[in-house]
């Protein structure tokens, strides 16, 4: 029963997540980048041009910005792998204290 409900919810949310990939990133961020990196980063949005990969805006506290910056290649790879296509090719860090909210 639980599995069937989970499958139903996932099938209902999939079209929404395909149109707004940042929603699924927010929900699964620790799973995507790992708990260590997720502790001091947070996805804000993805801005995509009509043709080609876009830019992911990732928030990080100023004290951890250099650490987050050193992991941008890993984050790009994992985000694209999670979404199943080359959604982004750049990350823009937003230095600000993180207030995590769920969609």
Secondary structure as a PSIPRED ss2 file (coil, helix, strand):
# PSIPRED VFORMAT (PSIPRED V4.0)

   1 X C   1.000  0.000  0.000
   2 X H   0.000  1.000  0.000
   3 X H   0.000  1.000  0.000
   4 X H   0.000  1.000  0.000
   5 X H   0.000  1.000  0.000
   6 X H   0.000  1.000  0.000
   7 X H   0.000  1.000  0.000
   8 X H   0.000  1.000  0.000
   9 X H   0.000  1.000  0.000
  10 X H   0.000  1.000  0.000
  11 X H   0.000  1.000  0.000
  12 X H   0.000  1.000  0.000
  13 X H   0.000  1.000  0.000
  14 X H   0.000  1.000  0.000
  15 X H   0.000  1.000  0.000
  16 X H   0.000  1.000  0.000
  17 X H   0.000  1.000  0.000
  18 X H   0.000  1.000  0.000
  19 X H   0.000  1.000  0.000
  20 X C   1.000  0.000  0.000
  21 X H   0.000  1.000  0.000
  22 X H   0.000  1.000  0.000
  23 X H   0.000  1.000  0.000
  24 X H   0.000  1.000  0.000
  25 X H   0.000  1.000  0.000
  26 X H   0.000  1.000  0.000
  27 X H   0.000  1.000  0.000
  28 X H   0.000  1.000  0.000
  29 X H   0.000  1.000  0.000
  30 X H   0.000  1.000  0.000
  31 X H   0.000  1.000  0.000
  32 X H   0.000  1.000  0.000
  33 X H   0.000  1.000  0.000
  34 X C   1.000  0.000  0.000
  35 X H   0.000  1.000  0.000
  36 X H   0.000  1.000  0.000
  37 X H   0.000  1.000  0.000
  38 X H   0.000  1.000  0.000
  39 X C   1.000  0.000  0.000
  40 X C   1.000  0.000  0.000
  41 X C   1.000  0.000  0.000
  42 X E   0.000  0.000  1.000
  43 X E   0.000  0.000  1.000
  44 X E   0.000  0.000  1.000
  45 X E   0.000  0.000  1.000
  46 X E   0.000  0.000  1.000
  47 X E   0.000  0.000  1.000
  48 X C   1.000  0.000  0.000
  49 X C   1.000  0.000  0.000
  50 X C   1.000  0.000  0.000
  51 X C   1.000  0.000  0.000
  52 X C   1.000  0.000  0.000
  53 X C   1.000  0.000  0.000
  54 X E   0.000  0.000  1.000
  55 X E   0.000  0.000  1.000
  56 X E   0.000  0.000  1.000
  57 X E   0.000  0.000  1.000
  58 X E   0.000  0.000  1.000
  59 X E   0.000  0.000  1.000
  60 X E   0.000  0.000  1.000
  61 X C   1.000  0.000  0.000
  62 X H   0.000  1.000  0.000
  63 X H   0.000  1.000  0.000
  64 X H   0.000  1.000  0.000
  65 X H   0.000  1.000  0.000
  66 X H   0.000  1.000  0.000
  67 X H   0.000  1.000  0.000
  68 X H   0.000  1.000  0.000
  69 X H   0.000  1.000  0.000
  70 X H   0.000  1.000  0.000
  71 X C   1.000  0.000  0.000
  72 X H   0.000  1.000  0.000
  73 X H   0.000  1.000  0.000
  74 X H   0.000  1.000  0.000
  75 X H   0.000  1.000  0.000
  76 X H   0.000  1.000  0.000
  77 X H   0.000  1.000  0.000
  78 X H   0.000  1.000  0.000
  79 X H   0.000  1.000  0.000
  80 X H   0.000  1.000  0.000
  81 X H   0.000  1.000  0.000
  82 X H   0.000  1.000  0.000
  83 X H   0.000  1.000  0.000
  84 X C   1.000  0.000  0.000
  85 X C   1.000  0.000  0.000
  86 X C   1.000  0.000  0.000
  87 X C   1.000  0.000  0.000
  88 X E   0.000  0.000  1.000
  89 X E   0.000  0.000  1.000
  90 X E   0.000  0.000  1.000
  91 X E   0.000  0.000  1.000
  92 X E   0.000  0.000  1.000
  93 X E   0.000  0.000  1.000
  94 X E   0.000  0.000  1.000
  95 X E   0.000  0.000  1.000
  96 X C   1.000  0.000  0.000
  97 X C   1.000  0.000  0.000
  98 X C   1.000  0.000  0.000
  99 X C   1.000  0.000  0.000
 100 X C   1.000  0.000  0.000
 101 X C   1.000  0.000  0.000
 102 X C   1.000  0.000  0.000
 103 X C   1.000  0.000  0.000
